[in-house]
Protein backbone atom coordinates (compact mmCIF):
# COMPACT_ATOMS: atom_id res chain seq x y z
CA UNK A 1 0.00 0.00 0.00
CA UNK A 2 1.40 3.35 -0.97
CA UNK A 3 1.76 6.40 1.24
CA UNK A 4 -0.98 8.25 -0.65
CA UNK A 5 -3.46 5.39 -0.18
CA UNK A 6 -2.63 5.23 3.52
CA UNK A 7 -3.23 8.98 3.89
CA UNK A 8 -6.57 8.64 2.06
CA UNK A 9 -7.66 5.95 4.54
CA UNK A 10 -6.67 8.16 7.48
CA UNK A 11 -8.48 11.12 5.96
CA UNK A 12 -11.66 9.10 5.49
CA UNK A 13 -11.67 7.88 9.10
CA UNK A 14 -14.13 9.74 11.29
CA UNK A 15 -12.42 10.53 14.55
CA UNK A 16 -14.58 11.38 17.59
CA UNK A 17 -14.96 15.01 18.52
CA UNK A 18 -15.08 16.40 22.05
CA UNK A 19 -18.86 15.99 22.32
CA UNK A 20 -18.68 12.29 21.57
CA UNK A 21 -15.85 11.78 24.05
CA UNK A 22 -17.82 13.64 26.73
CA UNK A 23 -20.90 11.52 26.01
CA UNK A 24 -18.78 8.37 26.25
CA UNK A 25 -17.34 9.50 29.60
CA UNK A 26 -20.83 10.26 30.97
CA UNK A 27 -21.98 6.78 29.96
CA UNK A 28 -19.00 5.22 31.75
CA UNK A 29 -19.64 7.20 34.95
CA UNK A 30 -23.37 6.39 34.88
CA UNK A 31 -22.64 2.70 34.42
CA UNK A 32 -20.15 2.77 37.29
CA UNK A 33 -22.76 4.40 39.54
CA UNK A 34 -25.27 1.73 38.52
CA UNK A 35 -22.84 -1.08 39.35
CA UNK A 36 -22.04 0.41 42.75
CA UNK A 37 -25.74 0.84 43.57
CA UNK A 38 -26.56 -2.71 42.51
CA UNK A 39 -23.80 -3.95 44.81
CA UNK A 40 -25.04 -1.83 47.73
CA UNK A 41 -28.67 -2.81 47.22
CA UNK A 42 -27.89 -6.52 47.12
CA UNK A 43 -25.65 -6.21 50.18
CA UNK A 44 -28.36 -4.42 52.18
CA UNK A 45 -31.12 -6.70 50.91
CA UNK A 46 -29.15 -9.67 52.23
CA UNK A 47 -29.21 -8.05 55.67
CA UNK A 48 -32.89 -7.00 55.31
CA UNK A 49 -32.06 -3.30 55.74
CA UNK A 50 -34.81 -1.59 53.74
CA UNK A 51 -33.83 1.91 54.83
CA UNK A 52 -30.30 1.44 53.53
CA UNK A 53 -31.64 0.17 50.19
CA UNK A 54 -33.87 3.22 49.79
CA UNK A 55 -31.02 5.53 50.83
CA UNK A 56 -28.67 3.95 48.28
CA UNK A 57 -31.25 4.39 45.50
CA UNK A 58 -31.91 8.04 46.41
CA UNK A 59 -28.18 8.81 46.65
CA UNK A 60 -27.57 7.15 43.28
CA UNK A 61 -30.36 9.16 41.68
CA UNK A 62 -28.94 12.42 43.02
CA UNK A 63 -25.38 11.61 41.92
CA UNK A 64 -26.55 10.53 38.46
CA UNK A 65 -28.56 13.75 38.05
CA UNK A 66 -25.57 15.86 39.08
CA UNK A 67 -23.24 14.03 36.69
CA UNK A 68 -25.60 14.28 33.72
CA UNK A 69 -26.65 17.92 34.41
CA UNK A 70 -23.40 19.42 35.67
CA UNK A 71 -23.94 22.80 33.97
CA UNK A 72 -27.38 23.28 35.49
CA UNK A 73 -26.21 22.26 38.97
CA UNK A 74 -23.29 24.70 38.87
CA UNK A 75 -25.70 27.47 37.80
CA UNK A 76 -27.89 26.65 40.82
CA UNK A 77 -24.87 26.76 43.13
CA UNK A 78 -23.74 30.11 41.70
CA UNK A 79 -27.25 31.52 42.14
CA UNK A 80 -27.34 30.29 45.75
CA UNK A 81 -23.96 31.85 46.50
CA UNK A 82 -25.08 35.15 44.92
CA UNK A 83 -28.25 35.03 47.00
CA UNK A 84 -26.28 34.68 50.22
N, C-alpha and C positions, 0 to 999 in steps of 0.2 A: 504494500500500500504506500502510495507516495505521500509526501508531506502536504501537498495541496488537498488530497482526499481526506487526510486526517484532520486538517483544519476545517474542512467543510462539515465533517461529522461533529466536531466540537462546536461549530457555529450553529448547527441545527439543534443541538441539545438545549432543552429548556431548563435552565437552572432556577432553583427556587429564589423568590425575592424575600424581603424581610417580613412581609405579611404572612407568607406561607410558613416561614420558620417560626414566627410568633404563634401562629395557630397550632403548629406541631408541638411547641413547648407547652401551650395551654392544655392540649390533649394529654400530654405526658403527666403534667401536674394533676389534672383531674383524675386520671386513672390511678395515680399513686394515692390520692386522697381516698378514692373508692376502695382500693385494696386495704388501706389502713383501717377504714371504717368497717369493712367486712370482718377483718381480724378482730377488732374490738367488740363488735356485736356478737360474734360467735363465742368469744371468750366470756363475755358477760351473760350471754344466754346459758352457757354451761353452768354458771353459778346462780342462775335465776335472779339476776339483778336487773329488773325492768327499768329502774330509774337510770342506771348507767347506760343501758341500750338507747333509751330516748335521748339522753344527754349526748351520746356519741353521734347520733343521727342529726341532732340540732347543730352541734359544733361543726360537723362535716358540711352541712348545708350552708352555714355562715362562711366557712373558709372557701368553699367552692364559689359562692357568690362573690366574695372579695377578689378571688383570683381571676374570675371571668369578667368582672366589672371594675377593674382597678382604677380606671380614669374617673368613673363616677364616684367611687368611694373616696378618692383623694380630693375631689371637689367638695364632697360633704365635709370632710375633715377641715379643709381650708375655710369653708363657710362657718363651721363651728368655732374655729380659732378666731376668725374675724368678729364673730358675734361676742366672744368673751373679751 
